[in-house]
Amino acid sequence: MKLSQKEEELMDIIWRLDAVYMKDILDQLPEPKPASTTIATLLKRMIDKGAIGFNLNGNSRQYYSLIDKKEYSSSYLKNMIATFFQGSSRRFASFFTNDMSLSKEELLELRKMIDDKLERSDS
């Protein structure tokens, strides 16, 4: 599933707040706020894609996520690696470490994560 950038913005709000009404979404968006009809259209597309569901409370819809943030992020990253790095995690790691201007502390943290993963896979 691929969400547009605007849909991902709304999804992030839904993930953070768990269950939201349109008013909650509008409150979270920066100025200038989009029209409520624009938000309604995006929410409808997200429902059609299977990203969110809703419960009716009177005349109001309370929206909630149907997809896990970690699973979506993982799928998105795998797709990006397949598209931009010919499916090579090594090429992605090379780009990430060489072209992202990471600080020494960030690189050491990455090394620790890799070392921890290697230790866990050896046991």
Backbone hydrogen bonds, N-H to C=O, Kabsch-Sander energy under -0.5 kcal/mol:
donor,donor_aa,acceptor,acceptor_aa,energy
8,E,4,S,-2.7
9,E,5,Q,-1.9
10,L,6,K,-1.9
11,M,7,E,-2.8
12,D,8,E,-2.5
13,I,9,E,-1.5
14,I,10,L,-2.4
15,W,11,M,-3.1
16,R,12,D,-2.2
17,L,13,I,-2.4
18,D,14,I,-1.7
19,A,17,L,-2.2
20,V,63,Y,-2.5
25,I,21,Y,-1.8
26,L,22,M,-2.7
27,D,23,K,-2.4
28,Q,24,D,-1.3
28,Q,25,I,-0.6
29,L,25,I,-1.1
29,L,26,L,-0.5
38,T,35,A,-0.6
39,I,35,A,-1.8
40,A,36,S,-2.6
41,T,37,T,-2.0
42,L,38,T,-2.3
43,L,39,I,-2.8
44,K,40,A,-2.2
45,R,41,T,-2.2
46,M,42,L,-2.2
47,I,43,L,-2.1
48,D,44,K,-2.5
49,K,45,R,-1.8
50,G,46,M,-0.5
50,G,47,I,-1.2
51,A,46,M,-2.5
52,I,46,M,-1.0
53,G,64,Y,-2.5
55,N,62,Q,-2.2
57,N,55,N,-0.6
57,N,60,S,-3.3
58,G,56,L,-0.5
60,S,57,N,-1.9
62,Q,55,N,-2.9
63,Y,20,V,-3.6
63,Y,61,R,-0.6
64,Y,53,G,-2.2
65,S,18,D,-0.7
66,L,51,A,-3.2
67,I,51,A,-0.8
72,Y,68,D,-2.6
73,S,69,K,-2.8
74,S,70,K,-2.5
75,S,71,E,-2.4
76,Y,72,Y,-2.7
77,L,73,S,-2.5
78,K,74,S,-2.5
79,N,75,S,-2.2
80,M,76,Y,-2.2
81,I,77,L,-2.6
82,A,78,K,-2.3
83,T,79,N,-2.4
84,F,80,M,-3.2
85,F,80,M,-0.5
85,F,81,I,-1.7
87,G,81,I,-2.1
88,S,85,F,-2.6
89,S,87,G,-0.7
92,F,88,S,-1.9
93,A,89,S,-2.9
94,S,90,R,-2.4
95,F,91,R,-2.6
96,F,92,F,-3.1
97,T,93,A,-2.7
98,N,94,S,-2.3
99,D,95,F,-2.9
100,M,96,F,-0.7
107,L,103,S,-2.4
108,L,104,K,-2.5
109,E,105,E,-2.2
110,L,106,E,-2.3
111,R,107,L,-2.4
112,K,108,L,-2.3
113,M,109,E,-2.2
114,I,110,L,-2.5
115,D,111,R,-3.0
116,D,112,K,-2.8
117,K,113,M,-2.2
118,L,114,I,-2.6
119,E,115,D,-2.4
120,R,116,D,-2.2
121,S,117,K,-1.9
122,D,118,L,-1.2
123,S,119,E,-0.8
